[in-house]
């Protein structure tokens, strides 16, 4: 009997393991929305038909929607969190608590049905909790029909009306958006301050608005000949009848839909010869027009750079729009503040455009792994700016490393696995997501080689575009490209606050040999590139791979002779080896002359005779 029980348990466990290793899947949605916007009171009414496809192996008994605009109400989770942080976002502070009923934001669902049958639901802050009448089986499609009302909040964070620069409507996170369900379950996170996660979808959106307003954002305009404002074909005269215009957009294979509108937008179009059409919408303000005109060819250069280094941009258009409260990426577009110096205008465009790849094509869960999109974006956009703006900086990522070093020695660092809203300090979140995330990718090049890093980025894009990659996704691609094992790197860098600190402990000489002793002081292990300069001016390198890597990288500087030494086990605090040269012939010794390894204490990395 005992043997039968053991066999039964083995069979169940084997089935569970098999289920947990099923092939990748993701949910899908098709949105159709029709919205009437009142530009006098900034309220709107909308209908939404959502065809939801359950591609998961699970039967779903409930669903959740995000109601982001509800965050802009006194007493909301965003409001309370901002008032209790030691370093709140200066754009937020206590401003939400002071909003009047006419200034708040809200999304109210007045009816919701599943395949025509009314549903029961409740609102919990920025989340709509929906109980299904009938479970959604694996592979099944259902249609949710909804009516909703909204009010655009006073511009505080990302979304809003009447920004400081006078943009009328920045419509981001403006509609009831179904939450993502994946292998981890539902991601119905409250909107508190940070990033987003969404279902890959097709959008069909009609926006009815005052005919004097000009729109831009996600999706392809379906009725340009009715609209005008630079969208219609040349030579066609547009006659606008009535008080409103209906802007009809379709957006295939995106996970969000954003738009902005203003009656004073200038709309410029730049068609790239071998790329998408670029749209620029900005205020008719004579103080910024020249910068926005000069921005356009630079944007084309950035588009070409990212398409070459990461992968071809897959959509037919991209829009740079003045709006929001700083810079924020959205599907097929970005909203940025426009009253900037030219360098700043190009810089914010470079960063947000890079997000078109590292978030809106490679859609990782920003709430859990914000360093993947913010850090990778910071890495590639910094390199792009160095080239496009001809900065000629041999170490353009130095600022990112400095940001990480400040974080690592600040006493407030938390592991990068911390949920984005759960950082105790905004400063720690920012440095971890942007600077440390960027260094993760840069330092990966130190471990596997710069050529392999370039190949890894392109292969990562090819394998994971239009999906939801996780940290393990980039790690596994890098392992396949380089043949080097990297679990240790992902673990120590992202799941701990361990730091890298190596030093040259001792250099002793004999008649014909010199003994060098290195030490690992920090808790995080790394492979070591050591460079020795001799008195005749020649340089030789010595490479100590780490045992857990199970492999070696190519010589990073082929013009310098390299000796590969036996691997260094992370458990050994010191490493000793001999050079067949007397100490008198050694001029200097240095760990990592490229400065790509993020050693927090470089003062002990050099020896000079």
N, C-alpha and C positions, 0 to 999 in steps of 0.2 A: 504493500500500500504506500509506504514512504517513497519507494522508487517511482511509483506512478505520479505522486504529487510533485516530486522533483522534476520529472520529465514534463509535466503540465506547466510548471512554473517556467522551465526553460523555453517551452514553445511560446508562451505569452510574451516573455521578455524578448525573444527573437523577433516576434511580430512587431513589438513596440519599437525596437531598434530599426527594423525595416521601414516602419512608418516615418520615423524621425529622419531617415535618410532618403526620403522620396525626392524626386527632382524638383527644381525650383518652380514656384507658382506665384502668381500675384493676381489680385482682384482687378476688376475693370468696371468702369462706369461710363455712361453716355448721358450727358446733361443737355436738356433743352429748356432755356429760360427766356421769359419775356418780361421786361421790366419797364415801368413808367416812373421816370424821375421828375420830381417837382423841384426846380431850381430856386423857387422862392423860399420854401421852408426846409429844403434838403431832406425831404421824406420821399420814400419810393414804395411802390407795390410791385410784387412780382409773382409769377407762377413758375414752377419748376417741375419738369418731368424727368425723372432719373431712372434709367434702366441699369440695374445693378446686376453684375454677373459674379456669382460665387465660384471662383476657380479654386477655392481651397478644398482640402479633403474633409472639412468640418461642416456640420449642420449648424446654421446660425439661428438663434432664437431671439436676438435683439440686434439693433443697429444704433449707431450714434452719429450725430451731426455736430459740427462746430458752428457756434454762433458768435463769431469773433467780436462783433461790434458791442456785445454786451459787456465787454471788458471796460468800456469807457463810460462807467457809471459809478457814482460815489459808493464806496463800500465793496467794490468788486475785488476779486483776488489780485488783479493787477494793481489796483489802487492801494490795497493794504500792504502788499509786498513792497511796493515802491517806498511807502512811508516807514518801513521797518528795515530797510537796507542801510548799512553804514555809508555806502557810496552810491546812492540811487542815480539812475540816468537823469542828467540835468534837463532833458526834454520832458520828463514825466514829473519827478518830484511829487508834490501833493496836488498837482493841477487837476487830476481826475476828481478828487474830492470836492472841488469847487465848481464843477459843472452844473449848470442849471438844467431843468427838464428840457428846455429848448436846445441845449448844447450837447446833451449826452448822445451816445450811440446806442442803438438797439437793433436786434433782429427778433421778430415775433412771428411764430408759425401759427397761422389761423386754422389750417386744415392739413391733414396728411393721411394718405391712404396707400394701401398695398394691394396692387392689382384691383383697384376699385373699391376695396373694403376699408372703411375708416379704421385708423389706428389710435391707440392710447399712447400718450407720451408726456414727459415732464421736462422741465428746464432746470438745470443745475448750473447756474452761472453762465459760462460760455459753451456749455454742452447740452444738446438735446438728447434725452434718453428715450429710446423708442422700443416698445414691446411689440413684437410681431404677432399677427393673428395666425400665421402659418409659418413654420420654420422654413428657411431657405436651404434646400439640400445641395450637396456638392454638385457643381456643374449647372445649377439652375439659374435662370434669369427671372428677376421680378421688376415690376415698374412701381416706383413710388411717385405719387402725384402730390404736390404741395402748393399752398398759397402762403405768402409771407409778406410782412411789412418791415421796412427798415427806416432808420434815421441815421444820417451820416454825422458822426461826432465832430465837434470842434477839433481841428488838427492838433494832435498831441503826439501820437506815435504811429508812424507809417501811414495809416489811413487818416482821412479827415477832409474837412472843408475849410476853405479860406486860409491857406497856409501863410506863413510869414512872408513868403515871396509873392503872395496874391493869387496862387493857383486855386481855382474854385473847387475842384473835386479830385481827390486822390482815392480812387475806389479799389482798395486792396482788402482782402479778407471781408468782402462785403455781402456775400450770399451764404445761405446754409450749405455747408460743405460736408459731405459724408466722410467720416473718419476712416483711416486706413486700418485694415485687418490683415495681418500677415502671420508668419510662422510663430511669432511671439504672442499673437492674440490682438485685441483691440488697442489702438493708440488714440484714445479719446482724451488727450491731454488738455487741461484748461489753458486758456490763453492768458499768460501772465506777463511775458515780456519777450520771449525768445523766438525760437525758430519753428519750422513747420514740417509736416509729413502728410502726403496726400495720395489718393488713388489715381493711377494712370487712367486718363479719360479722354473722350472727345466732347467738345463743347459746341453748342449751337445757341448763340445768345443774341437776342434783339433788345436794344436799349432805345427807348423812346424818350427824347429829351428836347428841350428848347432848341429851335432851329439855328440859333446863333452860336451854339456851343460846338467846339471842335473836339473830336475824340481820338484817342490812340491807345494802344495796349496790346493785349494778347489776341491772336487770331487774324484771319484774313477777312477783309471787308468784302461782303457778298454783293453789295449794291452801290458800288462807287459812283455810278452815273447818276444816282439820285442824290448823292451826298455833296460832291464837290470838294472844296477845301484842299485841292491838290491830289485827291484820291482818284478823281475821274480821269478817263482817257483824254489826251490833249485834243483840243478843238471842239469839245462838247460843252454846250452852254447848259448850265444847271439852273432850273427854275424851282425855287423852293416855295411850296404852297402850304398854307396853314401855319400853325404856331410851333409845331414840333417836326422833328425828323426821326425816322427809325433807322438806327444803325444796326445792321445785321452782320454778325461775325461768326465764323466757324474756325475752331482751333483743334486740329487733330493731334492726338497722342501727347497731351500735356497733363500736368497734375494740379493746375490752378488756372484761374482766369482773372485778369486784372485790367482795369481801364482808368484813364484819367480824362478830365474834360475841363475846358476853359474857353470863354468866348474870345479871348485875345491871343490864343496860340498862333504862332507862325508854324507852318508845316513845310519842312523841306524833305526832299527825297533824293537819295543817292543810290543808284543801281550799280552794284559791283560787277565787273565783267565776268568773273568766275565765282560769284558768290551771291548772297542774298541781297534783297533790296533793304536799304537802311532808311528808317524814318526818324526824323528829329522834330519834336514838338516842344516849343519853348515860348515864353512870354514875349510880347512885343515891347521889349524894354531896351531902349537904345544903348544902355550901359552894358548889356550882355550880348547883344546881337553879334558883334565881331568875334567874340570867343566861341559862340555856338556855330558860327560859320566855319571857323578854323578847326573846330572839333571834328567836323565831318570826315575829312580825309584821314585824320588820325584814327577815327573809329574804324574805317575800312582797313587800315593797316593792322589794327588790333584784331579784327575779325580774321584776317589772313594768318596772323601769327598763331592765334589759338587753334585755327583749323589745321595748321601744319603740325604744331607741337602736340596737340591732344587728339584731334580727329575732326573730320569735316562737319561743319555746322549743318544740321539736317533739315532746318526749316527754310522757308523761302523769304523770310523777313525778320528783321530785328529793329526795335524801336527804342530810342533814347528820349525820355520824356521828363520835362521839368515838373517836379511834384514831390510829394512826400516830405520828409524832414531830414534827409541826409542822403543816403544811397541805399537802395534795397532792390534785390533781384526778383524778377517775376518771369513767368513763362513768356518767352519771345520778346521780352522788354525789360527795361529798368526804369524806376522813378528816382531821380536825383535832384538835389537842390541845384539851382543854376547860377546863383550870384556868387561866383567863385573866381579865383585867378585861373588863367588858362591851364597851368600845370595841374592845379587841383581838379579842374573840370575833366581833363584827360585821365588823371589818376583814378577818380571815382568811377569814370566810365570803364576804364580797364578792369577794375576790380569787379564791378557788377556784371560786366559782359562775360568775364571768365566764369561767373556763376552760371551762365547759360549752359556750360558744360558740367561744372562741379556743383550741381544741385538740380538744374532743370532738364538735364539729360541723364546724369548719373545721380539719381534721386535717393541719396541716403537719408536715414531718419535724423533730421537735424536736432530734434529734441534729445536724442541719446548720443549721437556722434557728430556734434556740431563741428568738431575739429577737422573732420574729413572734407566738408565743403568749404568752411572758412579758411582752414589752413592750406589746403591744396590750391584754393583760389588765390590766397595771398602769395603763395610760392610762384605760381605761373604768371600772375599779373605783375609782380615785382620784376621778373625777368623780362616780361613784355615791355614794361615802361622803360627799362634800361635800353632796350633796342629801339623802340618806336620813337622815344624822345631823345635818343642819342646821348644818353647820360654818360656812357663810357666808364661805368663804374665796375672795376674788376671784382668787387665783392658786393654786389647789389643787395644781397640778402643779409648784410651785416646788421641792419636795423631789426630784422626778425630775430636774429640770435641775441641781440642785446635785450629785446623784449622778453625772450625766454629766460635769460640769465637773471634779469630783475625779478621775474616771477619765482624762479627756483630758489632765490635767496631772500624772498620777501617774508616767508613764514605764513603766507595765506594760501599757498598752492594747494589745490585738491586734484585727485586723479582725473584724467580726461574721461573716464567712464562715468563721472558725475553727471546726472541729468541736468540739462542746460539751465533750468529754472532753480536748481538746488545749490548753486554756488553761493557761498556766504558773502562774497564780494563781487561786484560787477567787474572790478579790475582783474580779479583772478579769472573770471570767465573770459574776458576779452583776450588776455595774454595767453591763456590756455588754448582757446579756439583758434586765434589768428597766428600768434607768434610760435607757440609750441607746435601747433598743427603744421605750420609751414616748415619748421625745422625737422619734423618727422620725415617729410618727403625729401628735403635737402640731404639730411643725414643718411637716409636710405641709399642715396647715391654714393656716400662714403663707404657704405658696407658692401654694396653689390657692384659698384662702379657706375660712372656717369652714363656710359652708353647703355648699360642695362636699365638704368633708371628711365631714360628716354623711351626705351622699348616697353618698359613696364607701364608707363603712363598711357601710351597709345594702345597697348593690348588691353589694359584695364577699361579704357573707353570702348573698345570694340566688343568686349565680352559682356559689359554691364550697362551699356546705354539702354535707356528706356526700361530700366529695372531699378531695384532697390538694393544697392551694394551695402555690405557691412564692413567693418574693419578687417574681418577675415578675408574678404574678397580681394582687397589690394595686396594683402600679405601673400595670398596664394598665387596671385599673378606674378608677383615679384619672385617668388620661389621657383615658379616654372620657368621664368625668363633666365634667372641667374644660376639655378642649380644649388642655391644656398638656402639653408633652413633658417627661418626668421621668426619662429614662434616666440623665442626669447625676447626679440626686439619689440614686437607688438605688446607683449606682456609687460615688460619693464617700463617702456616709454608711456603707454596709455593707461595701464591699470595701477601704477604706483607713482609716487613722487620721488623715486630713487634718482640720484644724479650721477653724472659721469665725472670722475676726477682721477686722472692718472698723473704720475709724476716720475721724473728721473731721480731715483733714490741715491744712486752711488755710481761713480765712474772710477775704477782703479786700474792701474797699468802695470804691466810686466815688461820684460825686455822686448818681446815680439808680439804681445797680445794686450788687449784692453778688455776688461770685464765690465759690462754694463748691467746694472740692476734697476729694473723698473718696478713700480708699485701701483697697485690699484687701491685707491683711497675711497672713492665713491662706491655706492652699492650697485650701480648699474655697470655690467661688463660690456666691453667693446673690443673689436679687433684693433690692432695698433699698427700704424704706419710710422716708422721711426726713420729720420733722415740724419745722416752723418756727413758733415762737411770736413774735408781734410785740409791740411795746411797748404796743399798745392792748388786749392780751389775746386777740386772735384767733389762730387756729392754721390753718396750711395744710400740706398734705402733698404730697410729691413722690415719685413712684414710678418706680424704675428697673428695669424687667424685665430679666432676663438673656437674652441673645440666644438661647441654646440652648433656652430654654423655648418659643419660637415662639408665644407667646401672653401674655395678661395676666390677672390676677385682678380680681375686682370690688373696689371701694373697701371696705376692711375697716371703716372708720368713716364711714358715709355722711353724718353730720352735719358732717364736716370736708371742706372743698373740696380736691380732689385734682387734681394735674397729672401726666399721664403723660409722662415724658421719653423720649428715644431710648434703646434698649436698651444694656446694658453688656456688652461681650464679656469673657469671663473672662480672656482673654490680656492685657487692659489693666490694669495695677496701679492706675491712678488714673482718676477720672471727674470732669470739671469742668463746671459749669453755672452760669448766672446767674439771679438773682432780681431782678425789677424793683422793688426796694426798697433804700433806702440802708442801710448797715450800722448806722447809728444807730437805726433802727427795729426791728432784730432783737434780741429779748430772749434767745432760746435756740434751739438746734438739737439734735435728738436723732435717732439711728437707732433705729427700731422701739420706739415707746413701749409696745407690748404685751408686750415681752420674750419673745416666742414664738420668735424666731430665736435659736439657741443659740450666741451669740457668746461665745467663751471669755475675752475681755478687754473687758468693758463700760466700762472706765475711759476709753477713747478714743472712746466713742460719743456724747459730749455736748460742746456748746460753749455757754458762757454769756457774754454781753457784760458 
